[in-house]
């Protein structure tokens, strides 16, 4: 099998195009169902040979034949262009990127290299030049690289046209307040014709009013005037008279001057050839031409074969006839010129008749064509076409699910040629919806950049959910017109799907798209992740209904990242998923976010610092007392009214002295179920009270008493145990993090952060707790001084750390690193 694509020889040049790699060969590539159209630019050019695969020589050499091999996207081709007469040659194309792989040699007499159309689909024209003069042009057609996709391009175009038709129809109705009802959800060409027929009535009324009340202009031109009627001869008239020029018989004046009977004089004339009439005339010409094109297209598509098609053709013919009649009205027919470029007129905007006629012209031009005409989209690249289709279809689905109309004015802009869709790669476009206590934004090609980003992030489509009282949450869509169908891929994921890199990109978006809160402090406060879920959209139709069992679908529910097939004939999965997402309440959506384990730990520590722990001691017969506490699930201690913390204790921890273990340590703890106030003699114990029998006691009813996984030992200073004979207080955070007894006085997260950082830089310090107090749960303050030489530091809540130094004024610092630096500077 050969890798030749085609070859063109002339007297001056030799051009050949071949596949770059035999591995890319496919039996379908030999099919002559593509395009190779050659047109001579230089009349002196003589074609010697054209070779096209599968065609006889006499047919291949015929310039009338435009059949050629198919060329494909994302395929590399080797091109060779050389001169046969030692003159420099050149290959030109409107897209320089296509030609960037070519190199010139031998002073431009040879051009060779690789061309790749990447994802561009459609016709592509090249021009051959010899010594700077055009020789000939040739045009080829680029097809989708997978033959399974061949039908998708036309289907996507047709579906996109239908979507745009409904949107434009709704736009015209909402913008121009047309009193005409149509079903914009499922527009047809007949509905378009009915709309245009309604608008033509307004156009006819406006132009007939103009015919009766025309706005005229003034034009100065030279007219032959009898010399006795000359009013204000100018320099030109006087010069012609002096030179004996003019028209008609000559006569001699009383002064002896011989003059023609008629001389040209500059006079002001009333005219209807005004810019306004020229503009209206040009619009009518364009409207009639567009109607003729639509009529021709409909006939080619076989519309006349069915009653509905014949009705459409009849309506188009009637509209064309009515427009032709309007072109013959006096002010319009007499306008021979053309309106200036960028023309604008207050007459067209405000004067009766002109206002109605100009508005009707705009509506007609905006409504006649929605594909390649006034509503334009760059759809040469099939992957870009797929992005456009995905976005507009998602707009439709979201609007339908939440039961709201599409804000069509946000999608279109009016240009001189009509309507243009505001979709362009590189430019963000956002459609806004609101529903109950939330707002929704569906953005195409948004760009996230700023100080929080190393590189800007640009996903294809983002749905932003803003719930009342909750932070922003986003769903990312990545529309990729690529599909993996290899056996290994299908075995791993359970279905064809997008490339692995697309799934990886969704994970990147979830990690990289951040919101800046504007708060100072650590990253956890200054930056917030907002992407909850990510979906890759890919072109596939689940004919056998097996996609639900694939990992691409199941993982979307489990981890929030997955892929869904999406084509005009396969929208059910996306719609089902969207309905599920949009029916969630704010709390449910927030709960679907996967948190970081470290963040969960941080939140757990923050909650732990709010739970007070009473650290109780045991009586002299410690083992007996501990067994009683375990069996009765109860602990009592004398009531101290000046310590309101006794009423707020959530946990009770037990210190086991050296009589039980060495060294002594906090070994057990239990949650407080409730508490009671009793006199000592009312508490049933195997031992007698040591104090007054009527002394009030706080009795804690406990849950199961458990041993700590890591006892908090009491090594004392220099590893010698220190006597522990009085009850103490800490927080659950202190119990969970302390490794030795003296660290129990560190109750808050900020105290523990300072403690760990000072340890990390090997700073020696001591801890000195102050008297315990009941604190506000919303603002936790430390009760321990960090002491070193002439420096004392204590955490005081929102204002930060209090720094107290000998013979210096107190100061407050909220930056933890500044506090650590103060300690280091004391070394």
ABEGO torsion letter per residue (X at the ends): XBABABBBBBAABBBBBBBABAAABBAAAABBABBBBBBBABAABBBABBBBBGBBAAAAABAABABBBBBBBGBBBBBBBBBAAGBBBBBBBABAAAAAABBBBGGGABBBEBBBAEABBEBBBBBBBBGGBBABBBBBBBBBABAAAAAAAAAAAAAAAAAAAAAAAAAAAAAAGBBBBBBAABBBAAAAAAAAAAAAAAAAAAAAAAAABBBBBBBBBBBBBBAAABABBBAAAAAAAAAGBEBEBBBBBAAGBBBBABBBBBBBBBBABBAAAAAAAAAAAAAAAAAAAAAAAAAAAGAAABAAAAAAAAAAAAAAAAAAAAAABAAAAABABBBBBGBBBAAAAABBGAAAAAAAAAAAAAAABABGBABBBBAABAAAAAAAAAAAAAAAAAAAAAGBBBBAAAABBBBAAEBBBBBBBGBBBBBBBBBEABBBBBBBGBBBBEAABABBBBBABBBBBBBBGBBBBBBBBBBBBBBBABAAAAAAAGBBBBBAAAAAAAAAAAAABBBBAGBBEBAAAABBBABABBBBBBBBBBAAGAAAABAAAAAAAAAGBBBBBBBAABAAAAAAAAAAAAABBAAAAAAABBBBAAAAAAAAAAAAAABBBBBBBBBABAAAAAAAAAAAGBBBBBBBAABAAAAABABBBBBBBAAABOBBBBABBBBBABBBBBBAAABBBABBBABBAABBBBBBBBBBBBBBABBBBBAEBGGBBBBBABBBBBBAAAAAABABAAAAABABAAAAAAAAAAAAAGBBBBBBBBBBBBBBAABBBBABBBBBEABBBBBAEAAEBBBBBBGBBBBBBABAAAAAAAAAAAX
